[in-house]
Each structure stands twice: as structure tokens, then as C-alpha cells.
Amino acid sequence: MRIIILGPTASGKTELSIQLAEDLETSIISADSRQCFSMMDIGTAKPSKQELTRVRHFNISNLSLDGDDSAIKFNRRAEVWENEILSNSEHVIYVGGSTLHLTGLIQPFSDIPDSDPKNIAVLNQRIEDEGIESLFELLKSIDPEYIPKMDGMNRQRIIRALDVWMQTGKPFSSFHNNDKLKPDEDSIVFGLQHPREKLYARINKRVDLMIQAGLENEVEQILDSGFSPDLQALQTVGYREVIAHRNGEFDRKTMIEKIKTNTRRYAKRQLTWFRRWEFIHWLDADKMTTKELMEKIQSTL
């Protein structure tokens, strides 16, 4: 049985999934588009070293920061890991909030072509010549349905969507119709929810804890290691604001407020996406203890 635990950022997925995996004697695959990159630990809220010793995790720090990744590549990796896990356990647990990764788990992108290096080169050059806004406007004209599903003006996703369109003549959104998704009989999806104001308070607290844990030092270490601040992986909420502050665009207090604001906006987009999925078994994580959540999940299996 495939168990998928999703929810907006800061909803409490990590601890619940670890305790559930311990109970079910299984492993966890992270369905997060950034936790797969090494060195990005604090800002992606990776499980701690102690948590990673409790349960075996997959898709954590397995790629270099300058590595190329996508929802399709994630799903190919996950298929191999899932088969390995299910050879020794009755269940496999997926945890995350990355909408395209989760969409691909429920409805594999089997008919989407691999990226075309020539198209990618052309599109990247156009960005250098005309700016990302030019490609964003092009994508908006050919695939308006996909625009609300992106994480802002995401360079990687814009290029990928246009590459698919250039190869097939079809809009990228047509390959994963969000309204027709339905898990197979061997999958069950649980979602963690909180009242909006309480979720936002959790997000604000998480950001404060990330700053205290050394997010700024983490970014410094990444850049001191020679990685470009323009890498797609670093265009992530938390990292891009720290880099902008480092470049003198605003002061530290403003940086922290921007991280909180942009994280709340990201959570809102996640919830907008998830609420279209009628098959989610929503759990009131604000009123239930971790033990009660686990009992509810296991009673539904």
C-alpha cells in the first residue's frame, strides 16, 4: 500500500510520517522538490540527523546543487525506491508538498517527452537576451492554465513547459489534468490541515527557527563553495531572500519578513492546488495529536 501524506509547508508532515513509518516498519520517500539537493538543509526543513537515523529516507540530499531535476526524474527514481521498499514491507510512505511531484505519483507523466537540450539552450539564451519575463509572457499565451500552478516566475518550470510545447505542440498542462486525477486502489492520500491563521503562525515560527538555526550561514557556505546564486535550486523561498539581502537589496529585518510573506503565499498556492483533489482524506492536525493522527490513518488503511 502506498501512503501519501501531503499538506502545505509547516503543517507537521515530518514528525507524523516518521512515527507512522516506525509503527508500520517501513521507509519514507520525500516528495519534495528541494530536499533532494545537498547542502540545502535548513531552508528546506529536511529531517534532522537524529530523525534520519530513526527511519530510512529516500530523496534526501542525493543530488548536487547544480544537478538537473524534474518531477519526471523524481518519479523514475521513486519507482525504483518504492519497489525496493515494498520487497521488505507492506507499505511505503511518501511525504511532501511539491505539487507536481505529488501529481506524478498519482498519475504518472508517462507520455511527457524528455527535455530536448537544443530547446533548453535556445530558451536559456532567450532569457539572457530578453529576460525571464519574455518567456513568461509566451507561456501565458500558449498555456494560461499552467501559470497559476507554478511557484511564481519559476525559470526551470517555464523552460520545461515551453520545451514540451516546442516538441509536441501541446500545452504542458494538458499532460497532467489536475481535475481528473484519481489514485489507484493501492494508494491512499492523507492531507494535514490547520486553520489559516494558525498555519500562518506556524510558518512564521518556522522561519524564525530557520534563522536561529543558521540559514544565512548555510547560504554563505553554499556560495563560498563556488555555486552560482543563479542556480534554479537557489531560487527557493528562503534562499533567494537571503541572497538578495547579501547583495544589499534590503536589510535583515526586511529579509526575514519577506521570507515569511513568500512562504505564506507558497502555502496558499499549495492549498489551492490540493483542494481540487476530492480523494484526499483531510485530517485536522490542529485538533488531533500525532498519536490520534496515526490511529486515524491506520484505521483507514
Secondary structure, 3 states (H helix, E strand, C coil): CEEEEECCCCCCHHHHHHHHHHHHCCCEEECCCCCCECCCCCCCCCCCHHHHHHCCEECCCCECCCCCCCHHHHHHHHHHHHHHHHCCCCCEEEEECCHHHHHHHHCCCCCCCCCCHHHHHHHHHHHHHHCHHHHHHHHHHHCCCCHHHCCCCCHHHHHHHHHHHHHHCCCHHHHCCCCCCCCCCCEEEEEEECCHHHHHHHHHHHHHHHHHHCHHHHHHHHHHCCCCCCCHHHCCCCHHHHHHHHCCCCCHHHHHHHHHHHHHHHHHHHHHHHCCCCCCEEEECCCCCHHHHHHHHHHHC
